[in-house]
Amino acid sequence: METSTDDKDALWRVIASDLRGAILDGRYPPGGALPSEPELVRKYDVSRPTVRKAIETLVSEGLAYVMRGRGSFVRPMPERRAIVITDRDRPDLAVPGNHPDVQAFGWDLAQRDHETPLFTGEKTTASRDIAIMLGVRPGHPVIHRRSMWHRGHTAAIHGASARLEINSYTNADMLPDYDDPKRNAQYRKRPGFFYQSLIREHGPVRWMTLTTARIAYEDERAALGMDYAEAVLIIRRTMAHPNGHPIEVTEVKAPANRYEIGYHRELADDPDDDFTPQELSDNGIDLVI
């Protein structure tokens, strides 16, 4: 009897399900080898393409990886750390003068191994996505500030590089003196001056923070040291007018399998006070936004 197309589809799903369950319950430990293609072909009485489709599914799920000529292996899961959303004083993470506050969590500026500088702070025009974030038209002038961070020159979490990308987008109309050399130097050098100026001119302000995740783009994978089909965690904090119209947006990108989100009021011993160094250590907190 011939095997129908539906039956063939069911077979690779069965193989993937069996292997997935074995990985998740620890029968195949992190870094351990999965059964070879010939073994799976014999065990399930299927063709090699059917086995490969099952393995490709596990790879796309982030549970396995393939080494050409050696076989398939269980992907080690890195230690998960926390990025905390606070309702207290929001740090301006994108200003160069404020980098000691980021370094307090163990972050260093990324090495100069890319063409882009460690910090950028320039006027540009809004792409479609940035225009939507700021409530302006595409092509509208915006101030874009960007920095890349990693945890030490050789730092890694269970073999996986720990990196962050921080971007800030501001409607350039909100800071008309940004092009003035003296004021621009102040915006770059004085921690808090960028936010203070925005709040003084356009306050009172409200804050909105949203989180999302999606499969990382190629440039994001390269910048953040991620593998194919891994998801990127995006934390987007908006400074806005009381009516909700955006003034500035800070966006933090990090590998989703290495970070999770926490909330200051739920983690702090005293929700009305800043974290103590002990609380930061106990909760595995790598950044407060």
C-alpha positions as CSV (number, residue, x, y, z in Angstrom):
1,M,0.0,0.0,0.0
2,E,1.3,3.4,-0.9
3,T,1.8,6.0,1.8
4,S,-0.3,9.1,1.3
5,T,1.1,12.6,1.5
6,D,-0.8,13.2,4.7
7,D,0.8,10.1,6.3
8,K,4.3,11.3,5.3
9,D,3.6,14.6,6.9
10,A,2.4,12.9,10.0
11,L,5.6,10.8,10.2
12,W,8.0,13.8,10.3
13,R,5.8,15.4,12.9
14,V,5.9,12.2,15.0
15,I,9.7,12.1,14.9
16,A,10.0,15.8,15.7
17,S,7.5,15.4,18.6
18,D,9.3,12.4,20.1
19,L,12.7,14.1,19.9
20,R,11.3,17.3,21.3
21,G,9.9,15.5,24.3
22,A,13.1,13.7,24.9
23,I,15.1,16.9,24.8
24,L,12.7,18.8,27.1
25,D,12.7,16.0,29.7
26,G,16.5,15.7,29.7
27,R,17.0,12.3,28.0
28,Y,19.2,14.2,25.5
29,P,21.3,16.7,27.6
30,P,22.4,20.1,26.3
31,G,25.3,19.6,23.9
32,G,24.5,15.9,23.6
33,A,24.1,14.1,20.2
34,L,20.7,13.2,18.8
35,P,20.2,9.9,17.1
36,S,21.8,9.8,13.6
37,E,19.8,9.9,10.4
38,P,20.3,6.2,9.7
39,E,19.2,5.3,13.2
40,L,16.0,7.4,12.8
41,V,15.4,6.0,9.4
42,R,15.5,2.4,10.8
43,K,13.5,3.2,13.9
44,Y,10.6,4.9,12.2
45,D,10.9,3.1,8.8
46,V,11.0,6.4,6.9
47,S,13.1,8.1,4.2
48,R,16.0,10.4,4.9
49,P,14.1,13.5,3.7
50,T,11.4,12.8,6.3
51,V,14.0,12.6,9.1
52,R,15.7,15.7,7.8
53,K,12.4,17.6,7.9
54,A,12.0,16.6,11.6
55,I,15.5,17.7,12.5
56,E,15.0,21.0,10.6
57,T,11.9,21.6,12.7
58,L,13.9,21.2,15.9
59,V,16.6,23.5,14.6
60,S,14.0,26.2,13.7
61,E,12.6,25.9,17.2
62,G,16.0,26.5,18.7
63,L,16.2,23.1,20.3
64,A,18.9,21.6,18.1
65,Y,21.8,22.4,15.7
66,V,23.5,20.5,12.9
67,M,27.2,20.1,12.4
68,R,27.9,19.0,8.9
69,G,29.6,15.6,8.8
70,R,29.0,15.1,12.6
71,G,25.3,15.0,13.1
72,S,22.6,16.8,15.1
73,F,23.0,18.0,18.7
74,V,20.9,19.5,21.5
75,R,21.4,23.3,21.7
76,P,22.6,24.4,25.1
77,M,20.2,26.8,26.7
78,P,22.0,29.9,28.1
79,E,21.3,31.3,31.6
80,R,18.4,33.7,31.5
81,R,18.9,37.1,33.0
82,A,16.4,39.9,33.7
83,I,15.8,43.4,32.2
84,V,13.6,45.4,34.6
85,I,11.0,47.9,33.7
86,T,10.9,50.7,36.3
87,D,8.2,53.2,37.2
88,R,10.8,55.4,39.0
89,D,13.4,57.7,37.4
90,R,13.9,56.5,33.8
91,P,17.5,56.6,32.7
92,D,18.4,58.0,29.3
93,L,20.3,54.8,28.2
94,A,21.2,56.2,24.8
95,V,23.2,59.3,25.8
96,P,27.0,58.8,25.7
97,G,27.5,60.7,28.9
98,N,25.2,58.2,30.7
99,H,27.2,55.1,29.9
100,P,28.6,54.7,33.5
101,D,25.0,53.8,34.5
102,V,24.9,51.0,31.9
103,Q,28.4,49.9,32.9
104,A,27.2,49.6,36.5
105,F,25.4,46.4,35.4
106,G,28.6,44.9,34.0
107,W,28.2,46.1,30.4
108,D,31.1,47.4,28.3
109,L,30.9,49.2,25.0
110,A,31.1,46.7,22.1
111,Q,34.5,46.3,20.5
112,R,35.2,48.3,17.4
113,D,34.8,45.3,15.2
114,H,32.1,46.9,13.0
115,E,32.1,49.8,10.6
116,T,29.6,51.7,12.7
117,P,30.9,53.8,15.7
118,L,30.2,52.8,19.3
119,F,27.9,55.7,19.7
120,T,25.9,57.6,17.1
121,G,23.9,60.7,17.6
122,E,22.7,62.3,14.4
123,K,19.8,63.8,12.6
124,T,18.3,61.5,10.0
125,T,14.9,60.9,8.4
126,A,12.2,58.7,9.7
127,S,11.7,55.3,8.0
128,R,8.2,53.9,7.9
129,D,8.6,52.0,11.2
130,I,10.2,55.0,13.0
131,A,7.5,57.3,11.7
132,I,4.8,55.0,13.1
133,M,6.6,55.0,16.5
134,L,6.9,58.8,16.7
135,G,3.5,59.6,15.0
136,V,5.2,61.5,12.2
137,R,5.3,61.1,8.4
138,P,8.0,59.0,6.8
139,G,11.0,61.3,5.9
140,H,10.4,63.6,8.9
141,P,13.6,64.7,10.6
142,V,14.4,62.6,13.7
143,I,17.3,62.5,16.1
144,H,18.8,58.9,16.2
145,R,21.1,57.9,19.0
146,R,22.5,54.3,19.1
147,S,25.0,52.3,21.1
148,M,26.1,48.7,21.3
149,W,27.1,46.9,24.5
150,H,28.5,43.5,25.6
151,R,29.4,42.0,28.9
152,G,33.2,42.3,28.9
153,H,35.6,41.8,26.1
154,T,35.5,38.0,26.5
155,A,32.2,37.7,28.4
156,A,29.8,35.0,27.6
157,I,26.8,33.4,29.2
158,H,27.1,29.6,29.0
159,G,29.0,30.0,25.7
160,A,26.6,32.6,24.3
161,S,27.7,36.2,23.8
162,A,25.8,38.7,25.9
163,R,25.0,41.8,23.9
164,L,22.5,44.7,23.8
165,E,21.6,47.2,21.2
166,I,20.1,50.5,22.4
167,N,18.4,53.0,20.0
168,S,16.7,56.3,20.8
169,Y,14.5,58.1,18.3
170,T,13.3,61.7,18.9
171,N,11.1,63.9,16.8
172,A,13.7,66.6,15.8
173,D,11.1,69.3,16.1
174,M,11.1,68.7,19.9
175,L,14.8,69.9,20.1
176,P,15.3,72.6,17.5
177,D,18.7,73.5,19.0
178,Y,20.2,70.1,18.6
179,D,22.3,71.3,15.7
180,D,23.8,74.1,17.8
181,P,27.4,72.9,18.5
182,K,27.5,74.0,22.1
183,R,24.1,72.6,22.9
184,N,24.8,69.4,21.1
185,A,28.0,69.0,23.2
186,Q,25.8,69.3,26.3
187,Y,23.3,66.8,25.0
188,R,26.1,64.3,24.4
189,K,28.2,64.8,27.6
190,R,25.7,65.6,30.4
191,P,23.7,62.6,31.7
192,G,20.1,63.5,31.9
193,F,20.4,66.8,30.0
194,F,18.6,65.4,26.8
195,Y,15.6,64.1,28.9
196,Q,15.6,67.2,31.1
197,S,15.4,69.5,28.1
198,L,12.5,67.5,26.5
199,I,10.6,67.4,29.8
200,R,11.2,71.1,30.5
201,E,10.0,72.1,27.0
202,H,7.2,69.6,26.6
203,G,6.2,68.3,30.0
204,P,4.5,67.0,31.9
205,V,5.1,63.7,30.2
206,R,3.8,60.2,30.6
207,W,5.7,56.9,30.0
208,M,4.5,53.8,28.1
209,T,6.6,50.6,27.8
210,L,5.8,47.7,25.5
211,T,7.6,44.5,24.9
212,T,7.5,42.2,21.9
213,A,9.6,39.5,20.2
214,R,10.1,38.3,16.6
215,I,12.6,36.4,14.6
216,A,15.8,38.5,14.3
217,Y,16.8,40.0,11.0
218,E,20.2,39.2,9.5
219,D,21.8,42.5,10.7
220,E,20.4,42.0,14.2
221,R,21.8,38.4,14.4
222,A,25.2,39.7,13.4
223,A,25.1,42.6,15.9
224,L,23.8,40.6,18.8
225,G,25.7,37.3,18.2
226,M,22.5,35.3,17.5
227,D,22.0,32.2,15.5
228,Y,19.6,31.6,12.6
229,A,15.9,31.6,13.5
230,E,16.5,32.9,17.1
231,A,14.1,35.5,18.4
232,V,15.0,39.0,19.4
233,L,13.4,40.7,22.5
234,I,12.4,44.3,21.9
235,I,11.6,46.6,24.8
236,R,10.2,49.9,23.6
237,R,9.8,52.8,26.1
238,T,7.9,55.9,24.9
239,M,8.1,59.4,26.5
240,A,4.9,61.1,25.5
241,H,2.7,64.1,26.0
242,P,-0.3,63.6,28.4
243,N,-2.5,63.0,25.3
244,G,-0.2,60.1,24.3
245,H,1.6,61.7,21.3
246,P,5.2,60.4,21.3
247,I,8.2,62.7,22.0
248,E,11.0,60.2,22.3
249,V,11.3,56.4,22.0
250,T,14.0,54.2,23.5
251,E,14.3,50.7,22.1
252,V,16.4,48.0,23.7
253,K,17.1,44.8,21.7
254,A,18.5,41.6,23.3
255,P,18.4,37.9,22.5
256,A,15.0,36.6,23.6
257,N,16.4,33.2,24.8
258,R,18.8,35.0,27.2
259,Y,16.6,37.6,28.8
260,E,13.2,37.9,30.4
261,I,11.2,40.9,31.6
262,G,10.7,41.9,35.3
263,Y,8.9,44.8,36.9
264,H,10.4,47.0,39.6
265,R,7.4,47.1,41.9
266,E,7.1,43.3,41.9
267,L,10.9,42.5,42.4
268,A,12.1,45.3,44.8
269,D,11.8,44.8,48.5
270,D,10.7,48.4,48.7
271,P,8.8,49.3,45.5
272,D,9.2,53.0,46.3
273,D,13.0,52.9,46.4
274,D,15.8,52.0,44.0
275,F,17.2,48.5,43.9
276,T,20.0,47.7,46.3
277,P,23.1,46.1,44.8
278,Q,22.1,42.9,46.6
279,E,18.7,42.9,45.0
280,L,20.2,43.4,41.6
281,S,22.5,40.4,42.2
282,D,19.8,38.2,43.8
283,N,17.3,38.8,40.9
284,G,19.9,38.4,38.1
285,I,19.1,41.9,36.8
286,D,21.3,43.1,33.9
287,L,19.6,46.4,33.1
288,V,16.8,48.8,34.3
289,I,14.9,50.7,31.7
